[in-house]
Amino acid sequence: MNALPDAAWLNVLIEGLQTLQLQLLRLLDALGLVAHAHGQPAWPWDQRLSGENLLIDLGQARRLGISVVLLGLSLLVLLAALLWRRRRIWLLGAAVLPVVLAPWPDANVVLVPAHPTSFQQHAAGFSAEAIARGRTLYAQTCVACHGSDGRGQGPLAAAQPVWPPNLTGPLLWRRADGDLLWRVLHGTRDRHGAMTMPGFQGRLSESDAWALIDYMKAQAAGESLRVAGVWAQPVSPPDMAVRCDGKPVRMLSSWRGQRMRIVAGGDNASALLEDPRLVTVLLEREPAAASKQDDRSIACVADSPAAWEAFSLIAATEKLEGTQLLVDRAGWLRARGEPGKSAWSDDDLLCRAEAASGTATTPVATADGLGALITRMDAQPVRFVKGGFVH
């Protein structure tokens, strides 16, 4: 997923930029120095640091990395100056030197426009219920311009000042979720300040806007799978309530860190057995009658109509029955087993690590196809870039 250079130091640098900004925002909020926007702390500046350009321009990334190291050295020398009075003047001069000599990158590479909501996230998370609500909202507010498939070919698209963007392409993933929230509620403008998309604040609540964004993500994942045969960007399984043999209900996201297999109920699923290598969850379109519950061979069941619709959307099929989906330890959907297939194969891996590195990989040979996919998912985790940061 995403063309990324294979450089561990670059990931550390980009993650450091993100962590620095998040912690700064939290500190300012704790001190009461920032306002709130849409229920969360607001970013107080009109620019922010982003790693997206650094992923493309390694030269600028190296310059920033060297500058950060020199800045750290300068801070250490400054600390020594505070502790060592006799050499304080010399040390203070030495502390300035690394900052002056640092090969700072171009500001337009590191800094990108920001909104007050740039660092905000959907508090409820990516969930089946939100996607179901977002589907209704999309039909009411977006389909006329963006089209039913999100490709920007709606009946009113040609009448807009700027042709609506393709929401199934990379544009949706290049922007941080908080920036998408701002655009949905406040609209978009061109470089001259003219409105190119109206905002829906007043018509949509913050919760509605987040649900709309969640639906657009799920729709984009399904369209990518339908057109290209892969999930071009990593997507999480929508969160949903799961019941396991009379135990308290828990959310699907609570199993993050473990491999999961989600099986859509159907004739093929009835005989499927548990596998100790994965947490298996049976997905049903609706709650089953008590007489049928005893026939299940899978202990954990989710029987939400909203979840069925959400997984159908992401898996790009209207006939979900018998479909199996594999989730890796990091919580990304990685493989889809189509109904009626007798065994897993490498072709079922639809979210691949080589898409991130740009190099092909050789499938790992094991005794069974499912084992091969599990081994490969563990050995080749995907990296997800959204809003210019690796997640």
N, C-alpha and C positions, 0 to 999 in steps of 0.2 A: 504494500500500500504506500503510495506516494514515493516519488523518486528522491531518495535521501542518500547523501554520501555516507559511506561506512566509516564514520569517525566518532569514536567514543567521546573524545574531548569536545567535539562540537555539541553532542547531546548534553554533556555536563554544562557547557557554557549556556546553551539555550534554556535549559531547565533552571539554571541559576538566575538568568534574567527574569524568568517568570516568577520564581520564588521571591526574589528581591522585591518585585512590584507588589505581589500579593501581601507580603509581610508589611511593606510600607503602608499599604492601604489599610490593613488591619490596625496598625499602630496609630495612624491618623484618626481612624474611627474610634479607637479606644480612648484617645485624647480629646475626642469631640471636635476635631478640626476639619471634618468633612461632612457634607450634607448627605442625605439619603435620596436615592432615586429609585422609584418602583420597589420600595421595600428593602433595598440593600444599599450598603455604602457606595457612594458615587465617586468615580475616579475624578480628581479635581483638575486635571490638565487636559489640554486638547491634543496631546500626543502621548504615545507610550512606546516602550521598547518592544520590538518584535523580532522573532528569529527567522521568519519566512525568507527574507532576503539573504540572510546569512547562509541558509541552506543552499542557495543558488550561487552565491558569490563567496567561495571559500577564501579568496584573498582578503576580502573585507573581514571575514570571520576570524582569520588568523591575526589580523591587525587588532581586532577587538580583544581576542584572547591574550595577546602579548600585552596590550594596554592594561587589561585587568590584572595580570600578574605584576606589572610594574606599579600599578596603583596599590596593590596589596603590599609590595615591598616598601613603597613610600609611607604607608600607614605604620608599618613596623618600625621604620626609622624615626617617624614622628613620635611613636610611643617611647622609643629609646631616648629621644631628646627630652621628653618630659621627666624621665627617670634619672637622667645623667646630666646634672647641672653644669659640670665643668666643660663638657663638649656640646652644650645645648645649641649655641649659635651655628657651629659647624654641622651638627646633625640636622638642624632645621633647614639649612641650605641644601644638605644632601637629600632631605625628604622631598624638596621641590623638584630636584633634578629628574627623577624617574617620570614624574607627571609631564614635565616639559618635553622629554625625549620620547614619550610614548607615541607609537604610530596610530593615533586614534582613527577609527574608520569614518567614512563620510556620514554625516548626520542623516542624510536622506535615505541611507541604507538601513540604519538601525531604528530610526524613529518613523512611526506611521501615525496617521490620524487616529484619535481615540474619541470615545463618547463616555458620558458619565456611567453607562452600564457595561463598559467594555470587559470588566472582570467579573461580571455577574453570571451566575449559573442557575439553572432551574432547580429550585430547592427540592421539589418532589422527584426529580430525576426523570430519566427516559422511561416512560411506563406505557403499558397497553391502554389504560384508561385515558391518559393524555392524548395518545395517538387517535383513539376513537373520537374524542371530543374535537381534536384538531381536524379530523376529516370533515366533520360537519362545518366547522368554521371556514375551512379552505373552500368548500363549495359555496359558502355564502359571500366570502370577501375576496377570493383570489382567482377562482377558476376562470372568470371572464377574461382576465388578462394573461395569466400564466398557463391556462389550459388544464385539462383534467389530468394530464400526465406530468405537469410541471415544466414542460419544455418551452414555455413562452409563446405558445401558438393559440392562445385563446381568441374568442370571437372579437374582443375589443383590443387586441394587441396592436393592430396596425394604427389605431386611433391615438395611441399614447405618444407623448413627446419623445420618449426613448423606447425602443423595442424592449419588452420585458426580458430579463435574463433567463437563461436555462437553469432551473433550480436542480436539475439532475446532474449537472456537470460539476467541475471542481470549484466553482464560485461559492457555493454554499459551504464548502469545507474550508475555504481559505479565510473565512471570516469567523471571528470568535462568536460564541453563542450570545454574549452580551451585546455585541455589535448588531447581530441579527435582531435582537429584541428591540434595540433602539430604532432600527429601520422600520420594523413592523409598526411600532407605536407612533413614530414621529415622521416617517416617510423618508424619501431620499431626494437629494438635489444634485444638479449638475455643477460644474465648476463655476458657473456664472450665478449660482444661487437659485435657479429656476427649479420648481418642483417637478420631479420626474415620476414619483410615486407618492400617492397620498398616505398620510399616517392614519392609523386606526385608533389612536387614543381617544377615549370617549365612547367608541363602539366596542372596543375589546378591553377587557381587564388584563392586568399583568399575567394572571393565570391562564387566560385565554390565549394570550400571545405566546406563552411558553408551549402550550398545547399545540398551537399552530406550527411552531418551529419543530416540535417533536414529530408531527405528522410529515412535514416536509423532509426531514431526515429519513424517515421510514420509506416514504415514497421514492426518494432519490436512490436509496439502496435497492429497492425493487426494480426500478427502471434500469439501473446499472446492470443488474443481473439479467434482466430480460433482453437488453440490447447487446451487452458485451459478454455475457456469460460468466461474469465475476462480480464480486463486491469490490468496486474500484476503491472504495474507502472503507476502513473497518467500521462495523456497526455492532452495537451491543444488542443482546436479546432484550426486548421490552420487559420491564419488570412486571411481575404479576404475583398474585397470592397463590400459594401452593399448600396443599394438605397432604400429610404423610401418615396414613394409618392411625388416625385418631389423635395424633400429636397436635400441638398448637399450630395454627396457621403461620407460615413464614413466607417472606418474600423471596423471589427467585434470586435477587441480588445478594442475599445473605450467603449464597454458596460461592461467591467470587473468591478465587484462589484455588478452586477445585474445577476439574474438567466436568462438563455437563453434556448430556444428550437430551434433546427435547424431541419427543415423538408425538406426532399428530395422530389422534385416535383414528382407527379404521380397521379393516379386516386384517391387514398385515401387522398392525400393532398389537392385536389381541394375544398373539403367541410370543411376543418379544419378551425376553427375560432380562433381568437386571444384569449389569456388568460391573464388577468391583473396581474397574478402572475409571468409571464415570458415575456421576449422580444422574440418574435417569428420571425425567419428569414426563408424565403422560399429559398431553394437551388435548382437552375435549372441547367440542364446540359449545356444549351446554351441560349442566349437571345431569348425570346419568341416574336412572332409576335404581333404587336400593337393590333390586334383584340382579342388576348387571354389575354392581360394584364388587360383588364377591368374585366375579370371574376375572378380575384384573390381575395380571402378573406383575404389574409395576406399582410400587407402594405410594409414590408421590404423584399427585394429580392436580392439575390446574384446569378448571372447567369454566373459564370466563369467555363469554362471546366476544368481548372486546379483545382479549388476548388472541383468540383464533383469527380475528380480522387483522390484527397487527402483524402476526407472523405470516399470514397469507400475503400481506402487502410486501413484507421484506423478502419473503421467499419467492415472490413473483409468480404466484400460482393461485388460481381460484379453486383448485382441487387439492387442498392441503392434506387430505386424509392419507396416512401412511408415510408422509414425509418425515425424515429425521434430520435434525440439525445439531452440529457439534459446536460446543463453546469451549475456548481454551481457558487456561488458568487466569489470564488477564481480563477475562470477561468479554472477549470478542467472538462473534460468530465466524467460524472458519470453514465449515464444510456442510454440504447438503446431500443427503441420500434420498434419491427420488423413490416414490412408491413402486413396489414390485421388484426392485433390484435385489439380487440374492446376496451381494457382498459389496463392501466398500472398495473403492479404487482411488488412485491418485487424482483422477479426473474430478472427484467429488470435492476436492480442496479448492474452494472458490475465493478464499482470501489468503493470498500467498506472500511469503516473505520476499521472494525474488522480485516482486513488483516494487518493493522498497529499495532493494539494492541494485536492481537493474541487471542482475546476473542470474543465470539459470542454476537450478540445484538438481541433484540427483535424488530421486525418491529413496527413502530408507527401506531396505528389504526386511520384513519381519514375517512371522508365520501367518498372519491374517491381515486383511486390508484395513480393518479398523485399528489394529495395533500399529500399522505403518503410519496412518494418519495421526494417531495420538503421539507417536514418537516424533513425527515431523513437526507437529504443532508445538511440542515442548522445546524442540531444538531450534526452531526458527520462528520466534515470536515476531509479530508485526509491530511496526511503529506507526503511530497515528499522529498526523500533523493537522491541527485546527487552530486558526487564528495565529499562525506563525509559530506555534510551540508544539514540541513532541509530547504526546500524552502516553 
